[in-house]
Amino acid sequence: MANNRINPLARPFLKWAGGKRQLLEEINTHVPNKINTYYEPFIGAGAVLFNLQAKKAVIGDTNSELINCYHVIKDNLDELIEDLNKHKNEKDYFYSIRELDRTENYNDLSPIIKASRIIYLNKTCYNGLFRVNSQGQFNTPFGKYKNPKIVDEIVLKAVSKYLNNSHVKIQNCDFEECVSAAKKGDFVYFDPPYDPVSDTASFTGYDINGFNKDQQQRLKDVFEELTNNGINCMLSNSKTPFITELYKEYNIINVSATRNINSKASKRGKIEEVLVLNYDPKNTK
């Protein structure tokens, strides 16, 4: 989908496990040219959203901390930047900020303070790993970076400008609810937490709810319902026997991606992924 007004400075403002920046060229090859409304119900860091910069979009995620960041960047940018500038790249300070969601008055903090906290922790934690424990508390350790870019003012301003100059609906909700209003002529991109390639490879810790095989099956059911309604859909996932069997009646494209966000350096590197399409991309250009 061509958009001559794309601002290249609008790009992910967070590091994100499974981020799609390196696969954008491949994804672009298969995106329909004409899209009425773009839907992305697992928005994450928004690499595909910011790459397309659709004039009408509906984005969502079950991670309330993440969705709060999008709202604050859109509505309270100056206050957010002001608060981000207060943070320090120091270990003791990092843990004092990380501990805030263990306190009784955490819910009393303003959305601006919460967004500033998440962006700060993401920029300074180990390997940029956004991870929460079973209580929904951020639990990634300090990253010990010499000079992390805590305040990326240029990117934040570009993201805010896009969110304000386009019709982007931001929702904190389940993926099924997020796409419930989609209709023919719209385009849905699903980038769920991936099916683990081994019993020890699972990373679903970005959200307290997790994402197991039952959820993958439910997602496939939604994918099928949208297909039956004539809505173009694309889905990313890991290339596992479970996923390839689940979507075997659809157009499966194999892609290779380098994953750098892993607690063990030996586990980083090229992994096999798939793009699943319910349409022939040649017929949408």
Backbone torsions as a table, in degrees:
resi	resn	phi	psi	omega
1	MET	NA	114.3	-177.7
2	ALA	-77.5	136.9	174.2
3	ASN	-140.4	105.3	-174.0
4	ASN	-71.0	-9.6	-177.1
5	ARG	-104.8	22.5	179.6
6	ILE	-66.6	131.9	176.4
7	ASN	-101.2	111.5	-176.8
8	PRO	-64.0	-15.7	179.0
9	LEU	-77.6	-17.4	175.7
10	ALA	-81.6	105.3	-175.9
11	ARG	-151.4	174.6	-175.8
12	PRO	-52.7	132.1	179.1
13	PHE	-98.2	-0.4	177.0
14	LEU	-129.6	152.3	165.8
15	LYS	-79.0	143.9	-174.1
16	TRP	-147.9	130.2	175.9
17	ALA	-62.0	126.8	-179.2
18	GLY	81.4	13.5	178.3
19	GLY	-57.0	150.6	-169.6
20	LYS	-105.2	14.7	-174.9
21	ARG	-58.9	-39.7	-175.8
22	GLN	-77.8	-14.0	179.2
23	LEU	-102.1	7.7	-174.8
24	LEU	-61.2	-39.7	-179.1
25	GLU	-62.1	-42.7	178.6
26	GLU	-66.6	-44.2	179.8
27	ILE	-63.0	-43.8	179.8
28	ASN	-56.6	-35.9	-178.7
29	THR	-58.5	-28.7	-172.2
30	HIS	-110.6	1.9	-179.9
31	VAL	-77.5	134.4	177.7
32	PRO	-59.6	146.1	179.9
33	ASN	-68.4	-39.8	-176.1
34	LYS	-108.1	120.4	179.5
35	ILE	-132.5	125.6	175.9
36	ASN	-76.2	-59.4	176.6
37	THR	-130.8	133.5	178.6
38	TYR	-95.0	131.1	178.7
39	TYR	-116.5	132.5	172.8
40	GLU	-139.8	97.1	-173.2
41	PRO	-82.9	-8.4	172.2
42	PHE	-120.3	74.3	-164.6
43	ILE	-69.2	-34.9	-179.8
44	GLY	53.4	-133.5	-179.1
45	ALA	-83.9	-6.3	170.8
46	GLY	81.1	23.7	-176.5
47	ALA	-58.0	-43.5	-178.3
48	VAL	-72.2	-41.1	176.8
49	LEU	-56.1	-50.3	-176.4
50	PHE	-72.0	-23.4	176.1
51	ASN	-73.8	-40.5	179.7
52	LEU	-80.9	-39.7	-177.0
53	GLN	47.3	51.9	177.7
54	ALA	-60.7	145.9	-179.3
55	LYS	-74.0	-24.2	174.9
56	LYS	-128.2	125.6	-178.0
57	ALA	-149.2	151.9	172.2
58	VAL	-126.5	118.1	-179.1
59	ILE	-120.8	151.6	-179.0
60	GLY	-158.5	168.4	175.5
61	ASP	-168.7	152.3	175.8
62	THR	-80.5	-12.1	-179.2
63	ASN	-79.9	104.3	-174.5
64	SER	-66.7	-33.6	178.7
65	GLU	-64.5	-41.7	178.8
66	LEU	-64.6	-48.7	-178.2
67	ILE	-64.0	-34.6	175.6
68	ASN	-59.6	-38.1	178.4
69	CYS	-59.6	-44.6	179.2
70	TYR	-61.6	-44.5	179.6
71	HIS	-61.8	-44.4	-177.0
72	VAL	-68.3	-41.3	177.4
73	ILE	-60.9	-36.6	179.2
74	LYS	-72.6	-43.7	-167.9
75	ASP	-104.8	-21.7	-173.5
76	ASN	-138.2	47.4	-172.4
77	LEU	-61.9	-47.7	-176.3
78	ASP	-61.0	-43.1	179.3
79	GLU	-66.1	-36.5	178.5
80	LEU	-63.9	-48.2	-179.9
81	ILE	-61.4	-39.8	178.5
82	GLU	-60.9	-43.1	-179.2
83	ASP	-72.6	-36.8	178.3
84	LEU	-59.6	-34.9	-179.5
85	ASN	-67.6	-12.3	180.0
86	LYS	-82.3	-18.6	-172.5
87	HIS	-74.8	154.4	-178.6
88	LYS	-124.1	142.3	178.3
89	ASN	-88.6	67.5	-179.4
90	GLU	-130.9	141.9	-173.3
91	LYS	-58.7	-51.6	-178.0
92	ASP	-63.3	-39.9	178.2
93	TYR	-63.8	-43.7	179.2
94	PHE	-53.8	-49.8	-176.9
95	TYR	-69.5	-29.3	176.4
96	SER	-67.2	-36.3	177.6
97	ILE	-74.7	-39.9	179.5
98	ARG	-61.8	-35.0	-175.7
99	GLU	-73.4	-9.1	-174.3
100	LEU	-59.1	-34.4	-178.6
101	ASP	-78.5	2.9	172.1
102	ARG	-95.9	-2.8	-175.3
103	THR	-96.0	156.2	-177.4
104	GLU	-66.5	-30.2	-175.2
105	ASN	-95.6	14.2	-179.0
106	TYR	-58.9	-41.9	-178.5
107	ASN	-66.6	-14.6	178.2
108	ASP	-84.1	-11.8	178.8
109	LEU	-67.0	149.1	-179.3
110	SER	-71.1	156.4	175.2
111	PRO	-55.5	-33.5	179.8
112	ILE	-65.3	-47.0	179.3
113	ILE	-62.1	-42.0	-179.6
114	LYS	-64.4	-43.4	179.7
115	ALA	-65.8	-42.5	178.7
116	SER	-60.0	-41.7	179.3
117	ARG	-61.8	-48.0	-177.5
118	ILE	-64.1	-43.7	179.8
119	ILE	-64.7	-43.0	178.0
120	TYR	-60.6	-49.5	-179.3
121	LEU	-61.5	-41.2	-179.9
122	ASN	-62.8	-37.2	-177.8
123	LYS	-78.8	-21.8	-173.7
124	THR	-115.7	-8.3	-179.2
125	CYS	-79.8	169.5	-176.7
126	TYR	-62.5	118.4	174.3
127	ASN	60.9	19.2	178.5
128	GLY	60.8	33.6	-173.7
129	LEU	-91.7	108.8	177.2
130	PHE	-81.1	105.6	-175.1
131	ARG	-141.9	138.4	176.3
132	VAL	-123.2	157.1	178.0
133	ASN	-88.0	-172.2	-175.3
134	SER	-66.5	-15.9	175.5
135	GLN	-93.2	2.3	-179.6
136	GLY	80.6	19.5	-177.9
137	GLN	-98.5	134.6	178.9
138	PHE	-60.1	127.7	-173.8
139	ASN	-135.1	19.1	175.9
140	THR	-79.1	138.0	-178.2
141	PRO	-75.6	171.7	179.1
142	PHE	-62.4	142.9	-173.6
143	GLY	-93.1	-15.9	178.5
144	LYS	59.4	37.4	177.2
145	TYR	-83.0	144.2	-177.3
146	LYS	-69.3	-46.2	-174.6
147	ASN	-145.4	68.0	180.0
148	PRO	-69.0	147.4	-179.4
149	LYS	-87.5	83.6	-177.6
150	ILE	-68.2	-39.6	-178.2
151	VAL	-112.6	94.9	176.1
152	ASP	-96.4	76.7	-170.5
153	GLU	-60.8	-38.0	-178.2
154	ILE	-63.6	-45.8	179.8
155	VAL	-67.2	-44.3	-179.5
156	LEU	-60.7	-40.5	179.1
157	LYS	-67.5	-39.2	179.6
158	ALA	-67.3	-40.9	177.6
159	VAL	-64.4	-43.9	179.1
160	SER	-61.3	-41.4	179.9
161	LYS	-63.2	-43.7	178.3
162	TYR	-62.5	-47.1	-177.5
163	LEU	-62.5	-31.7	-178.8
164	ASN	-86.4	-29.4	-177.4
165	ASN	-89.8	-6.4	178.3
166	SER	-119.9	166.0	177.7
167	HIS	-90.7	87.1	-178.2
168	VAL	-113.3	115.0	177.0
169	LYS	-91.7	125.8	-175.0
170	ILE	-110.9	121.3	-174.2
171	GLN	-126.7	139.6	171.2
172	ASN	-101.1	91.3	-172.9
173	CYS	-159.2	172.6	175.8
174	ASP	-69.0	152.4	-176.8
175	PHE	-59.4	-36.6	-178.5
176	GLU	-64.9	-41.6	177.5
177	GLU	-66.3	-38.4	-176.6
178	CYS	-60.7	-36.8	-175.9
179	VAL	-99.4	8.9	-172.5
180	SER	-63.4	-24.7	-178.7
181	ALA	-96.7	1.8	-177.8
182	ALA	-65.1	143.8	179.2
183	LYS	-141.7	173.2	-177.0
184	LYS	-54.8	134.2	-176.0
185	GLY	101.8	-15.7	176.1
186	ASP	-88.9	170.6	178.4
187	PHE	-135.2	129.9	-178.1
188	VAL	-115.4	127.9	174.4
189	TYR	-116.0	119.2	178.4
190	PHE	-102.3	126.1	174.8
191	ASP	-131.1	70.6	-174.5
192	PRO	-74.6	169.0	167.2
193	PRO	-54.8	134.4	-171.4
194	TYR	-74.8	149.1	169.6
195	ASP	-62.7	127.8	-176.6
196	PRO	-65.1	138.9	179.9
197	VAL	-78.1	-12.8	175.1
198	SER	-153.4	171.4	-178.5
199	ASP	-64.1	-23.2	-177.1
200	THR	-104.9	1.7	-173.0
201	ALA	-94.8	-3.2	-171.9
202	SER	-63.5	130.3	170.3
203	PHE	-130.0	96.2	176.7
204	THR	-122.7	17.3	-171.2
205	GLY	-81.1	7.5	179.5
206	TYR	-76.2	-12.0	-178.3
207	ASP	-144.5	144.1	-175.6
208	ILE	-61.4	-25.4	-173.6
209	ASN	-79.6	-20.0	-179.2
210	GLY	66.1	-178.4	-179.0
211	PHE	-156.3	98.6	-175.8
212	ASN	-100.7	-170.8	-176.9
213	LYS	-66.2	-31.3	175.3
214	ASP	-62.6	-39.4	177.7
215	GLN	-67.7	-39.2	176.4
216	GLN	-60.4	-40.7	178.7
217	GLN	-65.9	-41.4	178.8
218	ARG	-63.5	-38.7	177.1
219	LEU	-62.6	-42.5	178.6
220	LYS	-61.1	-38.1	178.5
221	ASP	-63.2	-39.6	177.2
222	VAL	-67.5	-42.3	177.0
223	PHE	-56.3	-43.1	-179.2
224	GLU	-68.0	-40.5	178.9
225	GLU	-63.4	-43.0	178.0
226	LEU	-63.7	-40.2	177.5
227	THR	-59.1	-45.2	-179.9
228	ASN	-64.1	-23.9	178.3
229	ASN	-91.3	5.7	175.7
230	GLY	77.3	24.4	-177.7
231	ILE	-99.9	127.3	179.4
232	ASN	-68.9	128.4	-178.9
233	CYS	-133.0	144.7	171.7
234	MET	-128.1	142.7	179.6
235	LEU	-136.2	138.2	173.8
236	SER	-105.1	144.4	173.6
237	ASN	-165.9	174.6	177.0
238	SER	-77.7	154.0	-179.7
239	LYS	-86.9	83.9	177.2
240	THR	-115.0	157.6	176.6
241	PRO	-55.2	-37.3	-179.6
242	PHE	-61.7	-47.1	-177.4
243	ILE	-71.3	-43.7	-178.6
244	THR	-65.7	-32.5	175.3
245	GLU	-72.4	-39.4	-178.2
246	LEU	-61.0	-38.9	-175.1
247	TYR	-111.2	27.2	-172.0
248	LYS	-63.1	-23.5	-179.0
249	GLU	-85.8	1.6	-178.9
250	TYR	-108.4	174.0	179.5
251	ASN	-79.6	108.7	-177.9
252	ILE	-105.9	123.8	179.3
253	ILE	-113.1	124.8	179.6
254	ASN	-82.5	132.8	177.2
255	VAL	-133.6	158.2	179.8
256	SER	-120.5	133.3	-177.2
257	ALA	-133.8	148.0	174.7
258	THR	-94.5	124.5	179.8
259	ARG	-108.9	115.4	-177.0
260	ASN	-99.6	-12.8	-179.1
261	ILE	-93.8	97.0	175.2
262	ASN	-154.6	144.4	-177.5
263	SER	-67.5	-22.2	179.2
264	LYS	-112.5	124.7	-178.7
265	ALA	-59.0	-33.4	-178.4
266	SER	-66.9	-17.5	-178.5
267	LYS	-93.2	-4.5	179.0
268	ARG	-85.8	153.2	178.7
269	GLY	138.5	-165.8	-176.6
270	LYS	-69.6	131.8	172.7
271	ILE	-132.2	152.5	-179.2
272	GLU	-85.7	130.3	177.7
273	GLU	-128.5	170.3	176.0
274	VAL	-130.1	149.0	164.7
275	LEU	-109.0	126.9	178.8
276	VAL	-108.4	126.0	179.4
277	LEU	-118.5	142.5	174.8
278	ASN	-102.7	19.5	-179.1
279	TYR	-147.6	165.0	173.9
280	ASP	-92.4	112.8	-176.1
281	PRO	-58.3	-25.5	179.7
282	LYS	-65.9	-26.8	-178.4
283	ASN	-89.0	0.1	-178.9
284	THR	-112.3	3.7	-179.4
285	LYS	-93.9	NA	NA
